[in-house]
């Protein structure tokens, strides 16, 4: 059976932890925590471990946040493109097409705003998102088409979108620019809709 959980969800979970550390630092200074609670046990565990390992993390810059969100959208758009052709079930293929379309659009919005604000995306310290992206694409492309692929893809989309929601919430708290905060806020309902749809498809699988 194809197993994608540790790699496919890894990028979003790692990104969520990175932004959570910066948000935590801001909250320690007395700011109210308005962030959404972790929606996935794995997300909380990774974030907690990261905070314990780095008691005094540097706050993420807007350039870091733009980079993080761009990579999250890049990964899910590319993964959706693969699922759109390799998915066996029609709803899995349709979901893949939607992920490709929606996350491409979200990525474009982020790129346009970065250009407007003259913010150059910058990787946070110890970033390994490119390696995670490469490994995920390799596994998805190398997996045999069939029910196992469908289930693995959808299971991981559920994990991934829970983590991305957490990432987006923490990024909005950490962002300094009002327009960047607004972009993230506007994207959140679309990410939630993706999660709801993925969970609906997941519930029909045996």
VEXDREN-2710 file (C-alpha; in Angstrom, 1 decimal):
% VEXDREN-2710
k/r/px/py/pz
1/UNK/0.0/0.0/0.0
2/UNK/1.2/3.5/-0.8
3/UNK/2.1/5.4/2.3
4/UNK/2.4/9.2/2.0
5/UNK/1.5/10.5/5.5
6/UNK/5.0/11.1/6.8
7/UNK/6.2/12.9/3.8
8/UNK/3.2/14.6/2.2
9/UNK/1.9/16.0/5.5
10/UNK/5.4/16.7/6.7
11/UNK/5.9/20.0/4.8
12/UNK/2.7/21.6/6.1
13/UNK/3.3/20.2/9.6
14/UNK/6.8/21.6/9.6
15/UNK/5.7/24.9/8.3
16/UNK/2.9/25.1/10.9
17/UNK/5.5/24.4/13.6
18/UNK/7.8/27.1/12.3
19/UNK/5.1/29.8/12.3
20/UNK/3.6/28.6/15.6
21/UNK/7.0/29.2/17.2
22/UNK/7.0/32.8/16.1
23/UNK/3.3/33.3/17.1
24/UNK/4.1/31.7/20.5
25/UNK/6.9/34.3/21.0
26/UNK/4.5/37.1/20.3
27/UNK/1.9/35.7/22.7
28/UNK/4.5/35.4/25.5
29/UNK/4.9/39.2/25.2
30/UNK/1.4/39.6/26.3
31/UNK/-0.6/39.6/23.1
32/UNK/-3.9/37.8/23.2
33/UNK/-3.9/34.4/21.4
34/UNK/-6.6/34.5/18.8
35/UNK/-5.3/31.6/16.8
36/UNK/-7.3/28.6/16.0
37/UNK/-6.6/25.5/18.1
38/UNK/-4.5/22.8/16.5
39/UNK/-6.9/20.6/14.4
40/UNK/-4.6/17.7/14.2
41/UNK/-2.7/15.9/16.9
42/UNK/0.3/15.6/14.8
43/UNK/0.4/19.4/14.2
44/UNK/0.3/20.1/17.9
45/UNK/3.0/17.5/18.6
46/UNK/5.3/18.9/16.0
47/UNK/4.8/22.5/17.2
48/UNK/5.3/21.6/20.8
49/UNK/8.5/19.7/20.0
50/UNK/9.8/22.6/18.0
51/UNK/9.1/25.1/20.7
52/UNK/10.8/22.9/23.3
53/UNK/13.9/22.5/21.1
54/UNK/14.1/26.2/20.3
55/UNK/13.1/28.2/23.5
56/UNK/13.9/31.5/21.9
57/UNK/13.0/31.3/18.1
58/UNK/13.5/34.3/15.9
59/UNK/10.2/35.8/14.8
60/UNK/9.3/35.1/11.2
61/UNK/9.4/38.0/8.9
62/UNK/6.8/38.8/6.2
63/UNK/9.3/37.5/3.7
64/UNK/9.4/34.2/5.6
65/UNK/5.7/34.0/5.7
66/UNK/5.3/34.7/1.9
67/UNK/7.9/31.9/1.3
68/UNK/6.1/29.4/3.6
69/UNK/2.6/30.0/2.1
70/UNK/4.0/30.0/-1.4
71/UNK/5.5/26.6/-0.9
72/UNK/2.4/25.2/0.7
73/UNK/0.3/26.2/-2.3
74/UNK/3.0/25.0/-4.7
75/UNK/3.0/21.5/-3.2
76/UNK/-0.8/21.1/-3.1
77/UNK/-1.3/22.4/-6.6
78/UNK/1.3/20.0/-8.0
79/UNK/0.0/17.1/-6.0
80/UNK/-3.5/17.8/-7.2
81/UNK/-2.3/17.8/-10.8
82/UNK/-1.0/14.3/-10.3
83/UNK/-4.2/13.1/-8.5
84/UNK/-6.3/14.6/-11.3
85/UNK/-4.8/12.0/-13.8
86/UNK/-3.9/9.1/-11.5
87/UNK/-7.0/9.1/-9.3
88/UNK/-9.3/6.1/-9.9
89/UNK/-12.5/7.4/-8.4
90/UNK/-14.1/10.4/-10.2
91/UNK/-14.5/12.4/-6.9
92/UNK/-10.7/11.9/-6.3
93/UNK/-9.8/13.1/-9.8
94/UNK/-12.2/16.1/-9.4
95/UNK/-10.8/17.0/-6.0
96/UNK/-7.3/16.8/-7.5
97/UNK/-8.3/19.2/-10.3
98/UNK/-9.8/21.6/-7.8
99/UNK/-6.7/21.5/-5.6
100/UNK/-4.5/22.2/-8.7
101/UNK/-6.8/25.1/-9.7
102/UNK/-7.5/26.7/-6.3
103/UNK/-3.9/26.5/-4.9
104/UNK/-2.5/27.8/-8.2
105/UNK/-4.8/30.8/-7.8
106/UNK/-3.9/31.3/-4.2
107/UNK/-0.2/31.1/-5.1
108/UNK/-0.7/33.7/-7.8
109/UNK/-2.4/36.0/-5.4
110/UNK/0.5/35.7/-3.0
111/UNK/3.0/36.3/-5.7
112/UNK/1.1/39.4/-6.9
113/UNK/1.0/40.8/-3.4
114/UNK/4.7/40.1/-2.7
115/UNK/5.5/42.1/-5.9
116/UNK/3.2/44.9/-4.9
117/UNK/4.8/45.1/-1.4
118/UNK/8.3/44.5/-2.8
119/UNK/8.8/41.6/-0.5
120/UNK/11.2/38.9/-1.7
121/UNK/10.3/35.5/-0.3
122/UNK/12.9/34.2/2.0
123/UNK/13.3/30.7/3.5
124/UNK/13.3/30.5/7.3
125/UNK/16.3/29.1/9.0
126/UNK/16.8/25.3/8.5
127/UNK/14.1/25.2/5.8
128/UNK/13.8/21.8/4.0
129/UNK/10.7/22.4/2.0
130/UNK/12.3/21.8/-1.4
131/UNK/13.5/18.4/-0.3
132/UNK/10.1/17.6/1.1
133/UNK/8.5/18.8/-2.2
134/UNK/10.9/16.6/-4.3
135/UNK/10.2/13.5/-2.2
136/UNK/6.5/14.0/-2.3
137/UNK/6.4/14.5/-6.0
138/UNK/8.6/11.4/-6.5
139/UNK/6.3/9.2/-4.4
140/UNK/3.2/10.4/-6.1
141/UNK/4.6/10.1/-9.6
142/UNK/6.0/6.6/-8.8
143/UNK/2.9/5.2/-7.2
144/UNK/0.7/2.8/-9.0
145/UNK/-2.7/4.0/-10.0
146/UNK/-5.5/2.4/-8.0
147/UNK/-7.6/2.5/-4.8
148/UNK/-4.6/2.6/-2.6
149/UNK/-3.4/5.7/-4.3
150/UNK/-6.8/7.3/-4.0
151/UNK/-7.0/6.6/-0.3
152/UNK/-3.5/7.6/0.5
153/UNK/-3.9/10.9/-1.4
154/UNK/-7.2/11.8/0.2
155/UNK/-6.1/10.8/3.7
156/UNK/-3.1/13.0/3.4
157/UNK/-5.2/15.9/2.0
158/UNK/-7.1/15.8/5.2
159/UNK/-3.9/15.9/7.3
160/UNK/-2.4/18.5/5.0
161/UNK/-5.3/21.0/5.0
162/UNK/-5.6/20.7/8.8
163/UNK/-2.0/21.7/9.0
164/UNK/-2.3/24.4/6.4
165/UNK/-5.2/26.0/8.4
166/UNK/-3.1/26.1/11.5
167/UNK/-0.2/27.5/9.5
168/UNK/-2.4/30.2/8.0
169/UNK/-3.8/31.2/11.3
170/UNK/-0.4/31.5/12.9
171/UNK/1.0/33.3/9.9
172/UNK/-1.8/35.8/10.1
173/UNK/-0.9/36.4/13.8
174/UNK/2.8/36.8/12.9
175/UNK/2.5/38.9/9.8
176/UNK/3.4/42.6/10.1
177/UNK/1.8/43.9/6.9
178/UNK/-2.0/44.5/7.0
179/UNK/-2.4/43.5/3.3
180/UNK/-0.6/40.2/3.9
181/UNK/-2.8/39.5/7.0
182/UNK/-5.9/40.3/4.9
183/UNK/-4.8/37.9/2.1
184/UNK/-4.4/35.1/4.5
185/UNK/-7.7/35.8/6.2
186/UNK/-9.5/35.7/2.8
187/UNK/-7.8/32.4/1.9
188/UNK/-8.9/30.6/5.1
189/UNK/-12.5/29.8/4.1
190/UNK/-11.2/28.2/0.8
191/UNK/-8.8/26.0/2.8
192/UNK/-11.6/25.1/5.2
193/UNK/-13.8/24.2/2.2
194/UNK/-11.0/22.0/0.8
195/UNK/-10.7/20.2/4.2
196/UNK/-14.5/19.7/4.4
197/UNK/-14.6/18.2/0.9
198/UNK/-11.6/15.9/1.5
199/UNK/-13.2/14.6/4.7
200/UNK/-16.5/14.0/2.9
201/UNK/-14.6/11.9/0.2
202/UNK/-12.6/10.2/2.9
203/UNK/-15.8/9.2/4.7
204/UNK/-17.1/7.3/1.6
205/UNK/-13.9/5.2/1.3
206/UNK/-13.6/1.8/2.8
END
